[in-house]
């Protein structure tokens, strides 16, 4: 066992020893609440101004660096989306995906100070919460991580959100950059004996053109003695979504050996050997992706509180949220890579000034390989869920000692099931010769694509498409954690030492994708090569891609029912000679996508709360041991015994092994707040923090993409992300509900997780031969992140008010490389108006470009993005409020690029979303 000692540990020990030795005859103020303790005292906050005041009071009185967001009323957060509400405070970034699925309208990932969402710990009432993802690319690969999906948590359940930007010893480890503690309401927070609230509403999305119901309700009861309370919250919310996209699915390094000897191409206007294009990156596939989804989120929360004596409080809470994410994705694609791989030399080509990218090309007419590929896939089994059951207790042993504890279990599940048809202009049944041309347009608009045919063939016609492949995946990824905590606080009877906190925590966590099944064609069907979905004559919407300039328009599309009626399944247990898919769980087990991770942690901490005439502080240390067990699935060798080899999969034999690791971290921390004047607070903090790497980064199995010749591999020997953090801040509370703040931060990562791409040879199931793949693998590197934050909030004249903040973050890995998730510039500007009946607010948010991760062997950056949101609330009576919320009112196009902006990766438009609701109290 190795202990990691730092200068901060020595400094913290010195602070505790020297300060506690000094006694001052002074009455100690109330100590800060435990990380897991819900601090809401009563449901009295109503309206924008009251919400701001409550949040600022919590921030001002905290010992550490925090930001607070408070609900404006029962069931009403400042934003319709929980992640959107959090981004309004300094230092917080949000994203619309975990990294794999591209940009959607709802933001569901949160990160702090320009770091990856996996480095931000998310808690509910101080305890862990497991979530799941519905999209297949978030269920495997190198970035299946520790970040929580906020889309599973309706904002109606939230009472307060505390963003911890500096660490304390009593805060669970796992958030290198910080932690978000979502506090739900509890029955004894309500003053009345009975409280009821219901919200009836509708959601409308402009691109989908659909209106769907949104329902939620709350009932809370307390007895007269305030010794028993029960609260029930329920929700049932539907929404239709549509996302228009133009996608460039990876880049292919041109191989000169593919071309005939002596072939020439007009390169940048000059005739030259085609071989001069060797190593230049050409787009693999250029597509028009139409994504359509029906989401149905339903669930609820139940909480029971009981005070058997005046000194003991017990609470039992349960939460369940399930989202059906049924969807269809259609992608009509041009395939420069497949032409180049077949040695089709372009007639003309435009290469970027740096010589790295093939910006434009004109190919000759050919029927040798596909110029067009069209994927039509339905995912009827896409789902996600989150649940927990938690028992907590508080015992005031005497007037000096208080014990608190939690024990519980949380489970998240993400799953997907897909049936997809792939057709092209060339297949086993025939070929339609076409001439492809394309031109990249940077990020100004989507790529331009053209097809011509000497015979006048219509490439948009489904009748000119031929069978290529049937594919899909069925997977279920459960994420389970059992946890327990026991905390104590001993309060002194005066002096500098205010109290001593101590405690212990254990967790037992598992995550596995189980048995990954990749379906393929059912070869028992003798007509499989001509069995295509019957088209009902559908076409892409007439306004498809109008926000960014789609590469294609007016082309055919299959409907959901077209594919569903065609997709039939054969297995060894239930064979069929007419089915279109082989979905046998044994034969089609694609073991290279499997992973199993289990971790057990044990932590202990001690922390002193200190105070003086104008200052407050805490200093402590947390020690945590991690025991991990990480799977490796590999090809067998001659040294493996026959009993260890599984040969049942059509993807080849494999051996499953595990790597076990144990390591211990010592995490000291110290926070100081000093009241320079009654309205000016100075803050300083220092801490060592850690977060464990993403789950699939720790599993060393290699997964492959046969269409693009890319793959991902993990690394079970990765060290945790470890950082030494320093913070300094000043806050000036110059008027009621007003503040100006400035802070600087510095994070020194002794170990960070980055990715590198290396070529290696693997068997292609699609082409039935050994091929070279670009494999993305995580590695440990050093990194630094530094920056500053500015915040301003103030009510203005005539019931108006303003809230603004700006964050600068400069993160780099050793050698000057980019840090994943790092946006250099983030700012928010919000204006509001409120009187006794009417309140309204408009918010503008901006996040500059950032590097997300590797996708299909190429870096994935998101370009600058800005959004506008607004809400209007009208208080019809004391018991009825009408609300209208709008998201993405500026109709943003989310843009992604590769190594540079001459390599576009995707353009996405989701349209605008509107929510109309009536909130009733009774």
TATA-V711980 format. One record per backbone hydrogen bond with DSSP energy under -1.0 kcal/mol. NH is the residue of the N-H (numbers start at 1). CO is the residue of the C=O. Records with the same first field share a line. If there is no record, write none. Layout:
NH: CO, CO
This chain:
10: 6
11: 7
12: 8
13: 9
14: 10
15: 11
16: 12
17: 13
18: 14
19: 15
20: 16
22: 19
26: 24
37: 34
43: 189
44: 42
47: 72
51: 47
52: 48
53: 49
54: 50
55: 51
56: 52
57: 53
58: 54
59: 55
60: 56
61: 57
67: 163
69: 161
71: 159
72: 76
73: 76
76: 73
85: 81
86: 82
87: 83
89: 86
92: 89
93: 111
95: 109
108: 95
109: 95
111: 93
113: 91
119: 116
120: 117
121: 178
123: 180
124: 127
125: 182
127: 124
138: 135
139: 136
145: 143
150: 108
152: 149
153: 150
157: 154
158: 155
159: 183
160: 183
161: 69
162: 181
163: 67
164: 179
165: 65
171: 168
174: 690
177: 119
179: 164
180: 121
181: 162
182: 123
183: 160
189: 186
190: 187
195: 220
197: 218
198: 920
199: 216
200: 918
201: 214
202: 916
203: 212
204: 914
205: 210
206: 912
209: 205
212: 203
214: 201
215: 236
216: 199
217: 234
218: 197
219: 232
220: 195
221: 230
222: 193
223: 228
226: 223
229: 305
230: 221
231: 303
232: 219
233: 301
234: 217
235: 299
236: 215
237: 297
238: 213
239: 295
241: 293
243: 291
244: 909
245: 289
246: 907
247: 287
248: 905
249: 285
250: 248
252: 282
254: 280
258: 255
259: 256
263: 260
265: 272
266: 347
267: 265, 270
268: 349
270: 267
272: 265
274: 263
276: 273
277: 274
278: 275
279: 254
280: 277
281: 356
282: 252
284: 250
286: 334
287: 247
288: 332
289: 245
290: 330
291: 243
292: 328
293: 241
294: 326
295: 239
296: 324
297: 237
298: 322
299: 235
300: 320
301: 233
302: 318
303: 231
304: 316
305: 229
306: 314
307: 227
313: 394
314: 306
315: 392
316: 304
317: 390
318: 302
319: 388
320: 300
321: 386
322: 298
323: 384
324: 296
325: 382
328: 292
329: 377
330: 290
331: 375
332: 288
333: 373
334: 286
335: 371
337: 284
339: 335
340: 336
341: 337
342: 338
343: 340
344: 339
347: 362
348: 362
349: 266
350: 360
352: 357
355: 352
358: 281
359: 350, 357
360: 350
361: 438
362: 348
363: 436
366: 434
373: 333
374: 423
375: 331
376: 421
377: 329
378: 419
379: 327
382: 379
383: 415
384: 323
385: 413
386: 321
387: 411
388: 319
389: 409
390: 317
391: 407
392: 315
393: 405
394: 313
395: 403
396: 311
397: 395
398: 401
402: 489
403: 395
404: 487
405: 393
406: 485
407: 391
408: 483
409: 389
410: 481
411: 387
412: 479
413: 385
414: 477
415: 383
416: 475
418: 473
419: 378
420: 471
421: 376
422: 469
423: 374
424: 466
427: 430
430: 427
432: 425
434: 366
435: 452
437: 450
438: 361
439: 448
440: 359
444: 441
446: 548
448: 439
450: 437
452: 435
456: 453
461: 458
464: 461
465: 462
466: 424
468: 422
469: 422
471: 420
474: 517
475: 416
477: 414
479: 412
480: 510
481: 410
482: 508
483: 408
484: 506
485: 406
486: 504
487: 404
488: 502
489: 402
490: 500
491: 400
492: 498
495: 26
498: 609
499: 609
500: 490
501: 607
502: 488
503: 605
504: 486
505: 603
506: 484
507: 601
508: 482
509: 599
510: 480
511: 597
512: 478
513: 595
517: 474
518: 588
519: 472
520: 582
522: 580
523: 521
525: 522
528: 525
530: 527
532: 530
540: 555
544: 541
546: 543
548: 545
549: 545
556: 460
557: 538
563: 559
564: 560
565: 561
567: 563
570: 581
571: 574
581: 568
582: 520
583: 570
588: 584
589: 586
590: 516, 588
591: 589
593: 590
594: 591
597: 511
598: 629
599: 509
600: 627
601: 507
602: 625
603: 505
604: 623
605: 503
606: 621
607: 501
608: 619
609: 499
610: 617
611: 496
612: 615
616: 673
617: 610
618: 671
619: 608
620: 669
621: 606
622: 667
623: 604
624: 665
625: 602
626: 663
627: 600
628: 661
629: 598
630: 659
631: 596
632: 657
634: 655
640: 637
644: 641
645: 642
646: 654
650: 587
652: 649
654: 646
655: 634
657: 632
659: 630
661: 628
663: 626
665: 624
667: 622
669: 620
670: 686
671: 618
672: 684
673: 616
674: 682
675: 614
676: 674, 680
677: 680
681: 731
682: 674
683: 729
684: 672
685: 727
686: 670
687: 725
688: 668
689: 723
691: 721
696: 144
698: 695
700: 631
703: 712
705: 710
709: 705
710: 705
711: 774
712: 703
713: 776
715: 697
718: 715
721: 691
722: 751
723: 689
724: 748
725: 687
726: 746
727: 685
728: 744
729: 683
730: 742
731: 681
732: 740
733: 679
734: 732
738: 735
739: 793
740: 732
741: 791
742: 730
743: 789
744: 728
745: 787
746: 726
747: 785
748: 724
749: 783
750: 722
751: 722
752: 781
754: 779
756: 777
758: 775
760: 773
762: 771
764: 769
768: 764
771: 762
773: 760
774: 709
775: 758
776: 711
777: 756
779: 754
781: 752
783: 749
784: 812
785: 747
786: 810
787: 745
788: 808
789: 743
790: 806
791: 741
792: 804
793: 739
794: 802
796: 800
800: 797
801: 832
802: 794
803: 830
804: 792
805: 828
806: 790
807: 826
808: 788
809: 824
810: 786
812: 784
813: 817
814: 782
816: 813
821: 851
822: 819
826: 807
827: 846
828: 805
829: 844
830: 803
831: 842
832: 801
833: 840
834: 799
835: 838
839: 873
840: 833
841: 871
842: 831
843: 869
844: 829
845: 867
846: 827
847: 865
848: 825
850: 862
852: 860
855: 858
858: 855
860: 853
861: 897
862: 850
863: 895
865: 847
867: 845
869: 843
870: 886
871: 841
872: 884
873: 839
874: 882
875: 837
876: 874, 880
877: 880
881: 919
882: 874
883: 917
884: 872
885: 915
886: 870
887: 913
889: 868
891: 888
894: 908
896: 906
897: 861
898: 903
903: 900
905: 896
906: 896
907: 246
908: 894
909: 244
913: 887
914: 204
915: 885
916: 202
917: 883
918: 200
919: 881
920: 198
921: 879
922: 196
